Amino acid sequence: MAIEDRGFASMNKDKQREIARKGGKAAHDKGTAHEWTPEEARAAGRKGGLAGRNRHTATTDDNSTRSDSL
């Protein structure tokens, strides 16, 4: 059996969503789920946007692109 054929990631997307929904609902019912404040959500979105931008514009120390050194 290949690794891709096992576990949560190999499931049908609708089945994944249903399992995740049940987990989220259970956490909220239990009182242990995190609820984002607007400030937290804003900070997380900003951090994610910066991480994505930096990943696509990375260069080596001498300011040449990686493809130049290959």
C-alpha positions in Angstrom: 0.0 0.0 0.0 1.4 3.4 -1.0 1.6 6.2 1.6 -0.8 8.3 -0.5 -3.5 5.6 0.0 -3.7 5.9 3.7 -5.1 8.3 6.3 -7.1 11.5 6.4 -5.5 13.1 3.3 -6.5 10.3 1.0 -10.2 10.5 2.0 -12.8 12.1 -0.2 -12.9 15.9 0.4 -16.5 15.8 1.5 -15.7 13.1 4.1 -12.8 15.1 5.4 -15.0 18.2 5.7 -17.6 16.2 7.6 -15.1 14.8 10.1 -13.5 18.2 10.6 -16.9 19.8 11.1 -17.7 17.2 13.8 -14.4 17.8 15.6 -14.9 21.6 15.5 -18.5 21.3 16.8 -17.3 18.9 19.6 -14.6 21.4 20.7 -17.0 24.3 20.8 -19.5 22.2 22.8 -16.8 21.2 25.2 -15.6 24.8 25.5 -12.0 24.2 24.4 -12.2 25.7 20.8 -10.3 28.8 20.1 -12.4 31.8 18.9 -10.5 34.4 17.0 -10.9 38.0 17.9 -10.9 40.5 15.0 -7.4 41.6 16.1 -6.0 38.1 16.1 -7.5 37.3 12.7 -6.1 40.5 11.3 -2.6 39.7 12.6 -2.7 36.1 11.4 -3.8 37.2 7.9 -1.0 39.8 7.8 1.6 37.2 8.9 0.4 34.7 6.3 0.5 37.3 3.6 4.1 38.3 4.5 5.3 34.7 4.6 3.9 34.0 1.1 5.4 37.1 -0.3 8.9 36.4 1.2 8.8 32.8 0.0 8.3 33.9 -3.6 10.9 36.7 -3.6 13.8 34.9 -1.8 17.3 35.5 -3.2 20.8 34.4 -2.2 23.1 36.5 -0.1 24.8 38.1 -3.2 21.4 39.3 -4.5 21.4 36.9 -7.5 18.4 34.6 -8.0 18.7 30.9 -7.2 18.4 29.9 -10.9 21.6 32.0 -11.6 23.6 29.8 -9.3 22.4 26.5 -10.7 
